[in-house]
Amino acid sequence: MRYFVTLITAACLLGIPIRSFALDIFTKIGFETRYSNGDSTYHISFDDTWENGGYGESEVEFPLANIMAGVSLTAGSRHEKKANLTKSQFCFTWLEVVTKGAGTMKDSDWIENDAAFGEASHPGKDLYTESDAQLQGTIYDMSYAYHFTCNNSLTLGPIIGFRYQDFEYDVYGYRGIYWTTPVSGEGKVLEYRITYRIPYIGLSSDLLFGRNNQFQLALTFVYSDWAKVDDRDNHVLRYKLLEGDCEGEAYLIKLNLDWKCYSRWTLSLGVEYVDIETSGRQHQSFYAGPYKGVTYDVDDKITSSSWSGIFRIFYTF
């Protein structure tokens, strides 16, 4: 609820007339499904004594290959003198992951002093493994846009919103190489959860074309300098818990082509690209095993890049 209040407050500060919700109201409700591909990655760096390996870096890349499905709801108003054009619009979308298999998780490590582990020095990655990842996840996205008319078929205006993404992974098995030695194993090796909170601002535009304006091309570009990301990585085999807290920026661009195919029914195809870049700190602790009780903090970068192909069908009241 507080995010909805924030949207309305921001709309007032921008001079957007909230009363427009009461004019020529329309409502759309529909079903949405999408296929996404990309990754969510954290990259840490740390300094240790030379005897323990010296400077090192570690990167874990989690796949985002999945199918999501859910519902979308839109409520808005039309321009008084140009009834085909949208004036104000509030949108809410809720999506859930419906396919568990997400692809391959990749774990890479670079160590400065290989001799500390009885290995000869060599360039590139020192340790690298791949594992099978299963995914559960949720996306909520809500926004408010106000469109000014450019002509009889084109609108353009500001948009504000909030996007929430929460993904949980169970990771099984590993196969790869430690220096020059092949390694492999079975069973659950890792549990991971990452949550994104992204308030954003940007521009939204609609273009009507075709016979009786039956087609609409909608383009949205938004930016956030307030993205917050936190994650929790439980290394099951090592009894090690890694908790990251990062802040940074995010970009999102979305393009939809809507076709009013029959009466009040509309089919829509779209594509979306999301890029997130954040940095902060990661807290590491051992909760069992020979290092139980040992804790330390390291520099952390959490990034994500993904593409989505979108299909929607909705009904307009």
N, C-alpha and C positions, 0 to 999 in steps of 0.2 A: 504494500500500500504506500509506503514512504516514497518508492520510486515513481508511482503515479503522481503523487503530490509534487515531487520534484519536477516532473514533466510539465505540469500545469503552471507551477511557479515560473519555470524558465520561459514558458510560452508567454506569460504576462510580461516578463522582463523584456522579451523580444518585441513586444507590441502586437502579438498575435491575438486577434479577437476571439476569445473562447466562446462568446455568444454564437459564433458561426455554427457550433454544433446543433443549435436549435433551428437552423434554416435548411429546408429541403433535405432532410435527413435520408440517408440510405444506409443499409446494412448488408454486408457480405459475410457469409459463413461457408467454409469449405474444407476440403481435405488436401493435405500436402504430403508429398513424398519426395525424397531427394537421395541421390548417390553422392557421397563425398570421398575425396581422396587427398591425402596430404600427410602432415606429421605434426606432432607436438614434441619439442625437444628441450631438454635442459643440458647446459654445459657448465661445468664447474672447474675451477682452478685452485690449486693449493700449493703451499710450500711446506716441505718437511726437511729434516736433517739429511745430509748427504748419505749417511748410513742407511736411512730408510727410503732412499730413492730420490731425494731432492725435490725439484719442482715437478708438478704433474698436472695433467688435465684429464677430465673424464666427460664423456658425452653419451647420453642415452636418448635414442630417438624412438618415439612411440608412434605407430601407424594410425592413420585416421581413415582407413578404407572401410566404409560402412554404408548401410542404407538406413535412413531415418524416415519416420512417418509421424503425422500428427494433424492438428487442426489449426486453422487460421481464422481470425475474426477481424473484420474491418467495419468501422462506423465513421461516417463522414457527412459532408454536405456538398451541394453543387453551387456553382456560381449562378446568381439570380438571372442574369441576362444571357448566360451561355450554359444552358442546362446540361450539356454533355460533358462539361469540364468540372473536375473535382476541385473544390475550394479548400476545405479542411478535412483531415483524415487521421483517425487514430487506428493503429494496427497492433494486433497481438498474435503471436505465433508460438505454439508449443509443439516440440518435436521430441521423439524418443528413438533411440537406436533399436532397430528390429533384427539386425544380424550380428551375432556374437563375434564371429571371426573377423579380426581387424587387419590381419597381415603379420608382418615380421618386425619385431622389435630388434634394434641394433644397439649394441653396447660397445663403445670404443674407449681405450685408455692410452695415454701417452705418458711415459715416465722418463725423467732426465737421466738418472743413474741406473742403468740396467744391471750393472755389476752388483748392486745391492741385493739383487734377487738371483745372483749366480748366472746371469745371462750376458752374452756379448752385446755390445752397443750396436744399434742399427737404426736407420731412419724410418719414419712413418709410425704407424700404430704399433704399440707393443702388445696390447691385448685387444682381441676383437671376437665377439660372439653374437649369434643371432638366436632369437627365441620366438615362439608362437604366442601371439597376443589375442586375448578375448576381451571384448569391450562392451560396457554398458554406458549409456550416456543420455543427457537431457540438454536441450537448448530452449531457453525462453527469450523472446525478443519482442519489445514493445516500443512504439514510436508515435510521434505526433508530427504531422507535416501540414504546412499552410502554403497553398499554391496561388501565385499571382498569374493572371492571364497575360500571355505574350501576344497571342492572336486567337483566331477562332478554333485552333486545334492544338496549341502548345501552352503548357503551364510550367512555371518554375518557382521554387520557393524553398525556405529553410525547413530542416527536419531535425528533431532532437529525439533521443531514445536511449534505451538501456538494453544491453545484451548480456545474458547469463549462460555460461556453458559449464557443464559438469560431466567429466568423463572418468570412469573407473575401469582399470585393467587388471586382469589376472593373466600372468605370464608363465608359460610352461616350457621346460626343457631348455637346453643351450647346446650350441655347437659352434666351434670356431678354433681359434689358435691363441695360445699364450706364448709370445715370442716365436719360437719355431716348433712348439709342441702342440699337436692337435688335442682338443679337449671336447668333451660332450657329457651330457647328463640328462636325467629325466625328472619329472615331477614339477610341482609349482616352485618357481625360483623367485618370484617377485609379485608384489601387490602395489598398485600405483593409483593414485587419485589426483586429478588436477581440476581446479575451479577457476574460471575466468569471470570477472565482473567488469563490464565495459560500458560506461556512459559515453554517449557520442553526440556530435553535432555534424551537420552537413547540408547537402543540397538534394532536392528531389524534383524530378521533372517527368511530365506525362506528355505524350504525343499521340493524337488521334489521327487515324487515316483509314482509307478503304471506303467501300460503299456503305453509306449510312454510319460512318465512323465505327465499324464493327471491330476494328483492330486498335489496340492501345499498346504503345511502347513505353515502358516505365524504366527510368534510369535513376539509381540512387548511389550517391557517393558520400561516405561519412568518415569522420576522423575522430580519434580519441587520444588525448594526452593524459588520460586519467585511468588507463587500464591497470587493473590489479589482478595478480595471479598468485595463487598459492597451491603448493602440491605436497604430497606425502608419499614417499617411496619406501616400502618395507622390503629390504633385501633379505628374504626368508632364509637363504642358505648361510648368510653371514651374521644373522641376528642384528642387523644394522638398520636404523631408521633415519631417513633423510627428509627434512622438512624445509621447503623453500618458501620465501615470501618476496615477491618481486613487483615492481611497478614500471610502467612505461607507456608506449603508444600502440595504437592499432589503426589499421585502415580496412575499410570494407567497401566493395563496389558490387552492385547487383543490377542485373538487366533482366527484365521480364517482357514477354510478348503475350498479350491477352487477346483472345478471340471470342467475341460474343457469338457463340455458335447457334444458340436456340433460345429465344425468348429471354428469360432471366439467367440462363446458364452460361458460364464462361469457362473456357479451357485456357490454361496458361503454361508456357514453357519459359524457363529462366536459367541463368547461370550466376553464381556468386563466388567472389574471391575474398578471402580474409587473410590478413597478414598482421601478426602480433609480435612485438619486440619489447621485452622487459628485462630488467636487471635488478639484483638485490643480493640477499644473503641466504645461505642454506645452513641449517643446523643439523649436525650429524651426531648420533648417539648409538651406542651398543647396549641393547637391552638384555643380552644373555651371552653365553660363551666366554672365552678366555679374556675378552676385552670389556666385559660388562662394566658399565658405569663410566666409560671413557666418552667424552663429548668434545666437540670442537666446531667452529664455524668456518665456512669457506665462501668465496665469491661465487655468485650464481647468475646465470642468464637463462631465461625461459623464453622460447620463441615458438611460433606456430605459423604454418602456411598451408592453406587448403583451398581446393576448388570444389564446387558443388554444382551438379546438374539438377534442376528442379522441375517437378510437374505438379500442377494444382488444378483442381476443379472446384468451382464455387457457385453458389446461388445468391442472387441479389434480391433483397426484399424492398 
